[in-house]
């Protein structure tokens, strides 16, 4: 079982010269003020490719 980040956590990932900041809130993630249901959806948005969201963020 993989550990999930707790609400209040902040995930930071540098990708292609840009820093992405994701806030963990109850039952979702927020990046640039937009809510996402999963880290995988955020990784897809950032990279344009299918990634494991937790792996992309180093969890």
C-alpha positions as a Markdown table, in Angstrom:
| # | Residue | x | y | z |
|---|---|---|---|---|
| 1 | Unk | 0.0 | 0.0 | 0.0 |
| 2 | Unk | 1.4 | 3.4 | -1.0 |
| 3 | Unk | 1.3 | 6.3 | 1.3 |
| 4 | Unk | -1.0 | 9.2 | 0.2 |
| 5 | Unk | 0.0 | 12.8 | 0.9 |
| 6 | Unk | -2.1 | 14.3 | 3.7 |
| 7 | Unk | -4.2 | 17.4 | 3.3 |
| 8 | Unk | -2.1 | 20.4 | 3.8 |
| 9 | Unk | 0.9 | 19.0 | 2.1 |
| 10 | Unk | 2.5 | 20.8 | -0.9 |
| 11 | Unk | 4.1 | 18.9 | -3.7 |
| 12 | Unk | 6.7 | 20.6 | -5.9 |
| 13 | Unk | 8.0 | 19.4 | -9.2 |
| 14 | Unk | 10.4 | 21.1 | -11.7 |
| 15 | Unk | 9.7 | 20.0 | -15.3 |
| 16 | Unk | 11.3 | 21.5 | -18.4 |
| 17 | Unk | 12.4 | 24.7 | -16.7 |
| 18 | Unk | 9.0 | 25.4 | -15.0 |
| 19 | Unk | 8.2 | 24.8 | -11.3 |
| 20 | Unk | 4.8 | 23.2 | -10.6 |
| 21 | Unk | 3.2 | 23.5 | -7.1 |
| 22 | Unk | 0.4 | 21.2 | -6.1 |
| 23 | Unk | -1.6 | 21.6 | -2.8 |
| 24 | Unk | -3.2 | 18.6 | -1.3 |
| 25 | Unk | -6.7 | 19.3 | 0.0 |
| 26 | Unk | -9.4 | 17.0 | 1.2 |
| 27 | Unk | -10.2 | 14.5 | -1.5 |
| 28 | Unk | -8.4 | 16.4 | -4.3 |
| 29 | Unk | -5.3 | 18.3 | -5.5 |
| 30 | Unk | -5.1 | 21.9 | -6.6 |
| 31 | Unk | -2.7 | 23.3 | -9.1 |
| 32 | Unk | -2.9 | 26.9 | -10.4 |
| 33 | Unk | -6.2 | 27.3 | -8.6 |
| 34 | Unk | -7.8 | 24.4 | -10.5 |
| 35 | Unk | -8.9 | 21.2 | -8.7 |
| 36 | Unk | -7.9 | 17.8 | -9.9 |
| 37 | Unk | -9.1 | 14.4 | -8.7 |
| 38 | Unk | -5.7 | 12.7 | -9.0 |
| 39 | Unk | -1.9 | 13.3 | -9.3 |
| 40 | Unk | -2.0 | 11.3 | -12.5 |
| 41 | Unk | -4.3 | 13.8 | -14.1 |
| 42 | Unk | -1.9 | 16.6 | -13.1 |
| 43 | Unk | 1.1 | 14.7 | -14.5 |
| 44 | Unk | -0.8 | 14.3 | -17.8 |
| 45 | Unk | -1.5 | 18.0 | -17.8 |
| 46 | Unk | 2.1 | 18.9 | -17.2 |
| 47 | Unk | 3.8 | 16.4 | -19.5 |
| 48 | Unk | 1.2 | 15.6 | -22.1 |
| 49 | Unk | 2.0 | 11.9 | -21.5 |
| 50 | Unk | 0.7 | 9.1 | -19.3 |
| 51 | Unk | 2.7 | 9.0 | -16.1 |
| 52 | Unk | 1.9 | 7.6 | -12.7 |
| 53 | Unk | 1.2 | 10.7 | -10.8 |
| 54 | Unk | 2.7 | 9.5 | -7.5 |
| 55 | Unk | 5.8 | 8.4 | -9.3 |
| 56 | Unk | 6.0 | 11.8 | -11.2 |
| 57 | Unk | 6.0 | 13.6 | -7.9 |
| 58 | Unk | 8.4 | 11.2 | -6.2 |
| 59 | Unk | 6.0 | 9.6 | -3.8 |
